[in-house]
Amino acid sequence: MKAYILIKMRPGDVPQALSQLRQRPGVETAKMIFGPYDLILEVQAPDLAALGRLLAHEVQPIPGVLETITCLEADI
């Protein structure tokens, strides 16, 4: 399953977070964006449980991460 994770960061922590996130398993792309969120990740996981683990163990523990929102891709 593919998902997009929007991340709000603490000011000044974006460059280091991007570097770390790009190395995390399951993260296909990580980019800085402008707007209410600072980063967007495109991630791939085999199922919802694995996506939850990726978020809880690979994304949220990164220093400076303040908030995340996850959007699942849908095929219609």
C-alpha positions in Angstrom: 0.0 0.0 0.0 1.2 3.5 -0.8 0.7 6.5 1.5 1.7 10.1 1.8 2.8 11.4 5.2 2.7 15.2 5.8 5.0 16.4 8.6 5.1 19.6 10.7 8.6 20.2 11.9 10.2 22.4 14.5 11.9 25.4 12.9 15.5 24.6 11.9 15.2 20.8 11.9 14.1 20.3 8.3 17.5 19.6 6.7 18.6 17.0 9.2 15.2 15.3 9.2 15.1 15.1 5.4 18.5 13.4 5.4 17.4 10.9 8.0 14.0 10.2 6.4 15.5 9.5 3.0 17.4 6.6 4.5 14.5 5.0 6.3 13.1 1.7 5.0 9.8 2.1 3.3 10.3 5.8 2.4 10.4 6.2 -1.3 10.7 10.0 -1.5 11.0 12.7 1.1 10.7 16.4 0.1 10.4 19.8 1.7 7.1 21.6 0.9 5.6 25.0 1.6 2.3 25.5 3.4 0.9 24.2 6.7 3.3 21.2 6.6 7.0 21.2 6.1 7.7 17.8 4.6 5.9 15.2 2.5 6.9 11.5 2.3 5.8 9.0 -0.2 6.0 5.6 1.6 5.3 2.0 0.7 4.2 -0.7 3.1 2.8 -4.2 2.6 -0.3 -3.5 4.9 -1.8 -1.1 7.4 0.0 -2.7 10.4 3.4 -2.2 8.7 2.5 1.4 7.8 1.7 2.0 11.4 5.1 0.6 12.5 6.9 2.7 9.9 5.2 5.8 11.2 5.7 5.0 14.9 9.3 3.6 14.7 10.8 5.4 11.7 9.1 8.8 11.3 7.7 10.1 14.5 10.9 9.5 16.6 13.0 11.8 14.4 14.0 14.9 16.3 11.9 17.9 15.4 8.8 16.1 14.2 5.8 17.9 15.8 2.9 16.4 13.9 2.1 13.9 11.2 -0.9 13.2 9.0 -1.1 10.1 6.9 -3.1 9.9 3.6 -3.6 6.5 2.0 -3.6 6.2 -1.7 -6.8 4.8 -3.2 -7.2 3.0 -6.5 -10.7 3.7 -8.0 
